[in-house]
Amino acid sequence: MKRLAPRVALHGWSLLTVVLAGGYVAIGVSSPLTAIRWPALTGALLLLGSVWLAARSRPTAWSALVVGAVAPAITGWWSLVIPMTGALALLCGSLAIRASTLRRRA
């Protein structure tokens, strides 16, 4: 357990971004509307890709994060859950990208 705590603290923002991507997967799978299903599932893949790309290419990670969070939020603007998930994904994802680039420099 002592080994797990620093690792969770180090990768906490990435973990929260992955959880929000799982929320987009749940939204996409449960939605009966095709206009919501595919942007949510694609957004989840792009959020996961931004976490993966954070240590490799910062501009690409930012692009994947913004498109992955904003596209489902725009298509589901009438809902409360989808735009809030996108806003939280932008917040957590941006902090995850920033933390990964700070770790890389140190």
C-alpha positions as a Python dict, from the first residue, in 0.01 Angstrom:
ca = {
    (1, 'M'): (0, 0, 0),
    (2, 'K'): (291, 234, 67),
    (3, 'R'): (405, 196, -293),
    (4, 'L'): (59, 270, -432),
    (5, 'A'): (-3, 603, -259),
    (6, 'P'): (277, 803, -426),
    (7, 'R'): (191, 656, -762),
    (8, 'V'): (-176, 758, -727),
    (9, 'A'): (-69, 1105, -613),
    (10, 'L'): (165, 1131, -910),
    (11, 'H'): (-91, 1015, -1164),
    (12, 'G'): (-408, 1141, -993),
    (13, 'W'): (-516, 1382, -1266),
    (14, 'S'): (-459, 1120, -1532),
    (15, 'L'): (-668, 874, -1331),
    (16, 'L'): (-954, 1125, -1304),
    (17, 'T'): (-937, 1188, -1679),
    (18, 'V'): (-961, 814, -1744),
    (19, 'V'): (-1264, 797, -1512),
    (20, 'L'): (-1431, 1081, -1706),
    (21, 'A'): (-1354, 899, -2031),
    (22, 'G'): (-1536, 602, -1876),
    (23, 'G'): (-1828, 838, -1816),
    (24, 'Y'): (-1832, 924, -2184),
    (25, 'V'): (-1830, 552, -2264),
    (26, 'A'): (-2131, 502, -2035),
    (27, 'I'): (-2310, 795, -2199),
    (28, 'G'): (-2234, 662, -2546),
    (29, 'V'): (-2339, 306, -2473),
    (30, 'S'): (-2661, 402, -2298),
    (31, 'S'): (-2774, 670, -2543),
    (32, 'P'): (-3042, 568, -2792),
    (33, 'L'): (-2948, 862, -3016),
    (34, 'T'): (-2679, 806, -3276),
    (35, 'A'): (-2599, 1177, -3266),
    (36, 'I'): (-2485, 1134, -2905),
    (37, 'R'): (-2350, 778, -2915),
    (38, 'W'): (-2065, 816, -3164),
    (39, 'P'): (-1930, 1154, -3047),
    (40, 'A'): (-1929, 1029, -2686),
    (41, 'L'): (-1746, 707, -2773),
    (42, 'T'): (-1499, 893, -2996),
    (43, 'G'): (-1452, 1155, -2726),
    (44, 'A'): (-1371, 882, -2475),
    (45, 'L'): (-1105, 740, -2707),
    (46, 'L'): (-957, 1085, -2761),
    (47, 'L'): (-948, 1154, -2386),
    (48, 'L'): (-765, 828, -2330),
    (49, 'G'): (-534, 914, -2617),
    (50, 'S'): (-456, 1254, -2466),
    (51, 'V'): (-352, 1090, -2139),
    (52, 'W'): (-132, 848, -2331),
    (53, 'L'): (17, 1122, -2549),
    (54, 'A'): (82, 1363, -2261),
    (55, 'A'): (436, 1241, -2200),
    (56, 'R'): (517, 1213, -2571),
    (57, 'S'): (381, 1520, -2747),
    (58, 'R'): (223, 1804, -2556),
    (59, 'P'): (55, 1984, -2853),
    (60, 'T'): (-95, 1660, -2982),
    (61, 'A'): (-220, 1574, -2634),
    (62, 'W'): (-383, 1916, -2601),
    (63, 'S'): (-552, 1879, -2939),
    (64, 'A'): (-686, 1534, -2855),
    (65, 'L'): (-806, 1658, -2516),
    (66, 'V'): (-993, 1958, -2653),
    (67, 'V'): (-1159, 1770, -2940),
    (68, 'G'): (-1240, 1473, -2715),
    (69, 'A'): (-1402, 1688, -2449),
    (70, 'V'): (-1576, 1950, -2663),
    (71, 'A'): (-1726, 1744, -2947),
    (72, 'P'): (-1965, 1541, -2727),
    (73, 'A'): (-2047, 1851, -2523),
    (74, 'I'): (-2152, 2037, -2837),
    (75, 'T'): (-2366, 1754, -2971),
    (76, 'G'): (-2533, 1703, -2632),
    (77, 'W'): (-2564, 2071, -2539),
    (78, 'W'): (-2921, 2025, -2419),
    (79, 'S'): (-2816, 1781, -2147),
    (80, 'L'): (-2657, 1881, -1818),
    (81, 'V'): (-2437, 1574, -1774),
    (82, 'I'): (-2257, 1573, -2110),
    (83, 'P'): (-2127, 1935, -2103),
    (84, 'M'): (-2030, 1904, -1735),
    (85, 'T'): (-1838, 1585, -1812),
    (86, 'G'): (-1662, 1771, -2092),
    (87, 'A'): (-1575, 2066, -1867),
    (88, 'L'): (-1440, 1836, -1597),
    (89, 'A'): (-1246, 1639, -1858),
    (90, 'L'): (-1086, 1962, -1984),
    (91, 'L'): (-990, 2060, -1631),
    (92, 'C'): (-851, 1723, -1522),
    (93, 'G'): (-692, 1651, -1859),
    (94, 'S'): (-513, 1985, -1872),
    (95, 'L'): (-375, 1929, -1523),
    (96, 'A'): (-270, 1576, -1622),
    (97, 'I'): (-86, 1705, -1930),
    (98, 'R'): (81, 1976, -1725),
    (99, 'A'): (184, 1727, -1455),
    (100, 'S'): (326, 1482, -1708),
    (101, 'T'): (538, 1750, -1874),
    (102, 'L'): (663, 1868, -1533),
    (103, 'R'): (760, 1509, -1446),
    (104, 'R'): (942, 1477, -1777),
    (105, 'R'): (1147, 1793, -1712),
    (106, 'A'): (1243, 1693, -1358),
}
